[in-house]
Amino acid sequence: MIQGSTELVAIVGSPVAQVKSPENFNRWFADHQQNVAMLAIDLAQSALDDFVQTLRGWQNLRGCVVTVPYKQLLASRLDGVSERSAALCSVNVIRRETDGRLVGDIVDGEGFLNAARKHGFNPKDQQVLVIGTGGVGSAIAYSLCQAGVSHLVISDISHARVEVLGDLLRSAFPQIVISASPASLEHFDLVVNASPVGMSATNDNGPMPLPTALMETLNAKTLVADVVTSPAVTPFLAMARRLGCPIQTGPEMALAQLGNLGHFMGVTPLEI
Ligand code: NAD
């Protein structure tokens, strides 16, 4: 029950009917007897500046998760952002400080890494491939670099995006080898699809982000992950599983990120 004393957090985007954060957070708040609730806000872009100003004055609101299409648009409107948010010009969570200042971070990559660690993956000195260099792929690539991988390969149907992200990461992490377009997958410790390819696929023969011949070079020890949340097992993951690889799904990443989002807003511990 939301009461006058209930503290609030929100998720803002458009549309928001499909987002899972409110049910996940509200269940956690109820299970842990927390007088906190999450609201979903479907915001028109024309109201973005007013919304930011309202957040600054909203005294019983602790923070806000940010989803498509506002991750970049909000990053430039806050009072402070983390180093990785500044580098990637993107936020997916905002905290309202008690004086009304709004600070942001992007924790998609941290959520992804939490889930991967649960599969026994330790990023230090590993060779990794990230397919898709949009909002989520860039955040995962950045977090993998922060966590100390030795070699990162990025690929995308947009060569321009690969170049932009490659240049950004090479200047932030000069010690890491960063290259593009792998000829084989056999030496990778982790292969991640961070593109939307496979979303809404209805069977295992749907679209994949890599050619079948390249997929067949996968080593059975490689952790193969996808960020797509529906279906949970995409055609890409289904093929990796047939090849004997351990797999990590998009819903695992989403769930693993709850603690990062809640902790940043100050309403949950990091590990939940
Ligand atoms: P985006 O549009 O910012 O980026 C997508 C990128 O994929 C683009 O750079 C595009 O060029 C690239 N791409 C498209 N087709 C490709 C292909 N065939 N091969 C290689 N690259 C290709 O999107 P985003 O915000 O990064 O979201 C990506 C996916 O992540 C979506 O499916 C989204 O639903 C999902 N997502 C999952 C979680 C989670 O917690 N699991 C969280 C957020 C988003």
Residues whose N, C-alpha, C, O or C-beta is under 5 A from the ligand:
A	BS01	NAD	I131 G132 T133 G134 G135 V136 G137 S155 D156 I157 S158 R161 A194 S195 P196 V197 M199 P209 V227 V228 T229 G250 P251 M253 A254
